[in-house]
């Protein structure tokens, strides 16, 4: 039986002691992020928020196997946040629509979730109807072509991973969902509410297409409501994308009541909640790194405002600063400089030595032929 077929659906249960213990760890990280973000000078907070929103838009689509134009997404997010767009391409219609949807999801947080709002979000994902198939856009599915199933093709065979409640039950299912989302029990923490909302909605699967992206948008909304702010410094979608295979696996196991805890109680979603909390923790840790990166870059250029540097040196340094903690974690080698700057090995070596002399870079311990460099930090 699927989880929604059990008599007590959707009265979810969990091991509160186990969940509370993990939740405390996530909330501690959340407080660290709030504190670190408060250190951001005026203007830099928008840069950190822009980076997080760009990641959310791009990664939520990548989870579904869809690639967006990064420049177009960045341009659209910059416009939404009122930031400088110089040097960025004009946003394409599709990317603009998707960005508007995500921004809408974390706006007007005091308003209840409704069918109208969900349908607007889903319609934003399809500013133009797909050419190869017909789907309902801006309205819920009717199952005219058969039950809503999550399937995959393997070795010429179709495997059904999950079947959603029939369309004739959608009114009842959505009513229960809105009640649970909009009128959550006072003892339920907002982070747990967000985790349950994600599972609940994606199990109902009310649209012909776009359910995953809408689920992640409403989860962002629930987290924003929990934090009482529309400003996002972390991307849950980016963390989910890093763990995409496990994401699909834990969803399938939970929806098919195959988790260990569900053998006794089918509506026990402890394992899903633990996975969600771990993934949210990873997202917040990435957010901490993102804020630190913005602070590091601002301090660096403040210190080197009068340092004479070539265009390629500026390009490499900005690449290092923008990828701090993510790219070149073992240090920048001469071959990396060659590739980024488009120069010979000899030129790369000279430029790197010059950057060390000017206090922009410092060498790492390895030394010798394997010498690597990192951004110099004296603070």
Secondary structure, 3 states (H helix, E strand, C coil): CCHHHCCCCCCCECCHHHHHHHHHHHHHHHHHHHHHHCCCCCCHHHHHHHHHHHHHHHHHHHHCCCCCCHHHHHHHHHHHHCCCCCCCCCCCHHHHHHHHHHHHHCCCCCCCCCHHHHHHHHHHCCCCCCCCCCCCCCCCCCCCCCCCEEEEEECCEEEEEEECCCHHHHHHHHHHHHHHHHCCCCCCCHHHHHHHHHHHHHHHCCCCCCHHHHHHHHHHHHHHHHHCCCCCCCCHHHHHHHCHHHHHHHHHHHHCCCCHHHHCCCCECHHHHHHHHHHHHHHHHHHHHHHHHHHHHHHHHHHCCCCCCCHHHHHHHHHHHHCCCCCCCCCECHHHHHHHHCCCHHHHHHHHHHHHHCCCEEECCCCHHHCCEEECCCC
